[in-house]
């Protein structure tokens, strides 16, 4: 799901529908919105834009030719806003400064912010961006914004972040390690004279548990599927995965599946 975001200079605020889901205006510079401009939208989510990289305010830095904020200064502004407790976003042209801005963050070893990019040739938010400005509608611009914008919307649990591929890979790696440990517990004991392992013994109790196993594994699958959503609470997800992997039913199912696979791939001992 997405939301429509309206933005414009102070003179354009009167043209934006008062029932807009989201509105964005400036907090500094020649086009700063007045208190009255903001007050026109009592029920809208408000996105505050700074144009000066020295302004320690706002959710977004407007970084484009003609403004004071340039790619290098975008890094400084983000660091300043993070130090103030904000979760900042940088606005820029998708095909102009965005590659340069990303390179500057990477060169300085600073984690990248959220990105709101402008590209009037598409209606698809590009990979790596949070929001897309897709049209100049005359008295205002229109953008596609997510249902949850970190740093703008109230926190969903306090630690919500955008998950990237590295984050997903880390979770997948942790699950893989857990499965590997289960596999070792099942196959190592019979070959070391140590008798049947705890997990191995639990495999023997499988026959009457399939309904419970199915429900538990379905719940775990739903949690993993949540990784495809743009925003999750990593702490809550980690807790859910840990709980699921500690469930004896889940362990039995995984161990059984791995034991069958090992049996099929290797000679019987």
C-alpha positions as CSV (number, residue, x, y, z in Angstrom):
1,X,0.0,0.0,0.0
2,X,1.1,3.6,-0.7
3,X,0.0,7.1,0.0
4,X,-0.1,10.2,-2.2
5,X,2.1,13.1,-1.0
6,X,1.5,16.7,-2.1
7,X,4.4,19.2,-1.9
8,X,5.0,22.8,-2.9
9,X,6.3,26.2,-2.0
10,X,4.5,28.4,0.5
11,X,2.4,30.1,-2.3
12,X,1.2,26.6,-3.4
13,X,0.0,25.5,0.0
14,X,-3.5,27.0,-0.6
15,X,-3.9,24.9,-3.7
16,X,-3.3,21.5,-2.0
17,X,-6.4,19.7,-1.0
18,X,-7.0,20.0,2.7
19,X,-7.9,16.3,3.0
20,X,-4.5,15.2,1.5
21,X,-3.1,12.1,3.1
22,X,0.4,13.7,3.3
23,X,1.7,17.2,2.7
24,X,5.3,18.4,2.5
25,X,6.5,22.0,2.9
26,X,9.6,23.9,3.6
27,X,10.9,24.9,7.0
28,X,13.5,27.4,5.8
29,X,14.5,29.5,2.8
30,X,12.5,31.8,0.6
31,X,9.6,29.4,0.3
32,X,9.2,28.4,4.0
33,X,5.6,27.6,5.0
34,X,4.0,29.7,7.6
35,X,2.2,28.3,10.7
36,X,-1.1,29.1,8.9
37,X,0.0,27.0,5.9
38,X,0.7,24.0,8.0
39,X,-2.6,24.6,9.9
40,X,-4.6,24.1,6.7
41,X,-3.9,20.3,7.0
42,X,-5.0,19.3,10.5
43,X,-5.4,15.6,9.6
44,X,-2.5,15.2,7.1
45,X,0.9,13.6,7.8
46,X,3.3,16.5,7.5
47,X,6.8,16.2,5.9
48,X,9.1,19.1,6.8
49,X,11.7,19.9,4.2
50,X,15.0,21.9,4.7
51,X,16.9,23.5,1.9
52,X,20.0,24.6,3.9
53,X,22.4,21.9,5.1
54,X,23.0,24.0,8.2
55,X,19.3,23.8,9.3
56,X,19.0,21.4,12.2
57,X,15.3,20.8,11.5
58,X,13.1,18.9,9.1
59,X,12.6,15.3,8.0
60,X,14.1,15.8,4.5
61,X,17.0,17.8,3.0
62,X,16.1,19.1,-0.5
63,X,19.3,18.4,-2.3
64,X,19.3,19.6,-5.9
65,X,21.0,22.2,-8.1
66,X,20.0,25.7,-7.1
67,X,19.8,24.8,-3.4
68,X,22.6,25.2,-0.8
69,X,22.5,21.5,0.0
70,X,24.9,19.6,-2.3
71,X,25.8,15.9,-2.3
72,X,28.7,16.4,0.1
73,X,26.7,18.6,2.4
74,X,23.9,16.0,2.4
75,X,26.2,13.7,4.4
76,X,26.8,16.4,7.0
77,X,23.1,17.3,7.3
78,X,22.2,13.6,7.8
79,X,24.9,13.2,10.5
80,X,23.6,16.4,12.2
81,X,20.0,15.3,12.2
82,X,20.9,11.8,13.4
83,X,22.8,13.3,16.3
84,X,19.5,15.2,17.1
85,X,17.6,12.0,17.2
86,X,16.0,12.1,13.8
87,X,15.8,9.4,11.1
88,X,16.4,11.6,8.0
89,X,15.6,11.5,4.3
90,X,17.3,13.1,1.4
91,X,15.4,14.4,-1.6
92,X,17.1,14.5,-5.0
93,X,16.7,13.8,-8.7
94,X,16.9,10.2,-9.5
95,X,19.0,10.7,-12.6
96,X,21.0,13.8,-11.5
97,X,22.5,13.8,-8.0
98,X,21.3,10.6,-6.5
99,X,24.2,8.4,-7.7
100,X,26.7,11.1,-6.5
101,X,25.0,11.4,-3.1
102,X,25.0,7.7,-2.6
103,X,28.7,7.5,-3.6
104,X,29.5,10.3,-1.0
105,X,27.8,8.4,1.8
106,X,29.6,5.2,0.9
107,X,33.0,7.0,0.5
108,X,32.7,8.5,4.0
109,X,31.5,5.2,5.5
110,X,28.2,6.8,6.7
111,X,25.0,4.6,6.5
112,X,22.8,5.9,3.8
113,X,19.5,7.8,4.7
114,X,16.1,7.2,3.3
115,X,15.7,8.6,-0.2
116,X,12.9,10.5,-1.9
117,X,13.7,10.8,-5.5
118,X,12.2,12.6,-8.5
119,X,11.6,10.9,-11.8
120,X,8.7,12.1,-14.0
121,X,9.2,9.2,-16.4
122,X,7.9,6.4,-14.2
123,X,5.3,5.5,-11.5
124,X,7.5,2.9,-9.9
125,X,9.5,3.7,-6.8
126,X,13.1,2.7,-7.7
127,X,15.0,0.1,-5.7
128,X,16.9,1.9,-2.9
129,X,14.4,4.7,-2.6
130,X,11.5,5.2,-0.2
131,X,9.3,7.6,-2.1
132,X,9.0,8.9,-5.7
133,X,8.0,12.3,-7.0
134,X,6.4,11.5,-10.3
135,X,4.5,14.6,-11.4
136,X,4.5,18.4,-11.5
137,X,0.8,19.0,-11.3
138,X,1.1,22.8,-11.6
139,X,0.5,24.4,-8.2
140,X,2.1,21.4,-6.5
141,X,4.0,18.2,-7.0
142,X,2.8,14.6,-6.5
143,X,4.7,11.7,-5.0
144,X,4.2,8.1,-4.1
145,X,5.0,7.6,-0.4
146,X,5.0,4.4,1.6
147,X,2.3,3.6,4.2
148,X,5.0,4.0,6.8
149,X,7.8,6.6,6.4
150,X,10.5,6.1,9.1
151,X,11.3,9.4,10.8
152,X,8.1,11.0,9.6
153,X,5.3,8.7,10.9
154,X,5.2,7.7,14.6
155,X,7.6,4.8,15.3
156,X,6.2,1.2,14.9
157,X,7.8,-0.3,18.0
158,X,10.7,2.1,18.3
159,X,13.3,0.5,16.1
160,X,11.6,0.1,12.7
161,X,14.0,0.4,9.8
162,X,14.0,-0.3,6.1
163,X,15.4,-3.8,5.5
164,X,18.0,-4.1,2.8
165,X,19.3,-7.2,1.1
166,X,22.2,-7.4,3.6
167,X,19.7,-7.4,6.5
168,X,17.6,-10.2,4.9
169,X,20.8,-12.2,4.1
170,X,21.9,-11.8,7.8
171,X,18.5,-13.2,9.0
172,X,18.7,-16.0,6.5
173,X,22.3,-16.8,7.6
174,X,21.2,-17.0,11.2
175,X,18.4,-19.4,10.4
176,X,20.8,-21.5,8.2
177,X,23.3,-21.7,11.2
178,X,20.5,-22.9,13.4
179,X,19.4,-25.6,10.9
180,X,23.1,-26.7,10.6
181,X,23.3,-27.1,14.3
182,X,20.2,-29.2,14.3
183,X,21.6,-31.4,11.5
184,X,24.8,-31.9,13.4
185,X,22.8,-32.9,16.5
186,X,20.9,-35.5,14.5
187,X,23.8,-37.1,12.6
188,X,26.8,-36.8,14.8
189,X,25.8,-38.8,17.8
190,X,25.3,-42.2,16.1
191,X,28.8,-42.1,14.7
192,X,30.6,-41.0,17.9
193,X,29.3,-43.7,20.2
194,X,27.3,-41.2,22.2
195,X,24.0,-42.8,21.6
196,X,20.9,-40.9,20.3
197,X,21.0,-37.1,20.6
198,X,18.2,-35.1,22.3
199,X,17.0,-33.9,19.0
200,X,17.3,-37.4,17.5
201,X,15.2,-38.8,20.3
202,X,12.5,-36.2,19.7
203,X,12.3,-37.4,16.1
204,X,10.9,-40.6,17.4
205,X,7.9,-38.7,18.9
206,X,6.8,-37.3,15.5
207,X,3.9,-39.5,14.5
208,X,1.1,-37.7,16.4
209,X,2.3,-34.2,16.0
210,X,1.8,-33.3,12.3
211,X,-1.2,-31.0,12.8
212,X,0.7,-29.0,15.4
213,X,3.8,-29.0,13.3
214,X,1.9,-27.6,10.3
215,X,0.4,-24.8,12.3
216,X,3.8,-23.9,13.9
217,X,5.6,-24.0,10.5
218,X,2.9,-21.9,8.9
219,X,3.4,-19.2,11.6
220,X,7.1,-19.2,11.0
221,X,6.6,-19.0,7.3
222,X,4.4,-15.9,7.8
223,X,7.1,-14.3,9.8
224,X,9.7,-15.0,7.1
225,X,7.3,-13.7,4.4
226,X,7.2,-10.4,6.3
227,X,10.7,-9.8,5.1
228,X,9.3,-9.0,1.7
229,X,7.5,-6.0,3.2
230,X,9.4,-2.7,3.0
231,X,9.2,-2.0,6.8
232,X,9.5,-4.4,9.7
233,X,10.5,-4.1,13.3
234,X,13.8,-6.2,13.3
235,X,13.8,-6.7,17.1
236,X,10.3,-8.1,17.0
237,X,11.1,-10.3,13.9
238,X,14.3,-11.6,15.5
239,X,12.3,-12.5,18.7
240,X,9.6,-14.3,16.7
241,X,12.1,-16.3,14.6
242,X,14.1,-17.2,17.8
243,X,10.9,-18.3,19.5
244,X,9.8,-20.4,16.5
245,X,13.2,-22.0,16.2
246,X,13.1,-23.0,19.9
247,X,9.7,-24.6,19.5
248,X,10.2,-28.4,19.9
249,X,7.7,-29.0,17.1
250,X,9.8,-26.9,14.7
251,X,13.0,-28.6,15.7
252,X,11.5,-32.0,15.2
253,X,10.2,-31.1,11.7
254,X,13.5,-29.6,10.7
255,X,15.5,-32.4,12.1
256,X,13.3,-35.0,10.5
257,X,13.5,-33.4,7.1
258,X,17.3,-33.1,7.3
259,X,17.7,-36.7,8.5
260,X,15.6,-37.9,5.5
261,X,17.7,-35.8,3.2
262,X,20.9,-37.1,4.7
263,X,19.7,-40.7,4.4
264,X,18.8,-40.2,0.8
265,X,22.1,-38.6,-0.1
266,X,24.4,-41.0,1.7
267,X,24.8,-44.8,2.1
268,X,23.0,-46.3,5.1
269,X,25.2,-46.9,8.1
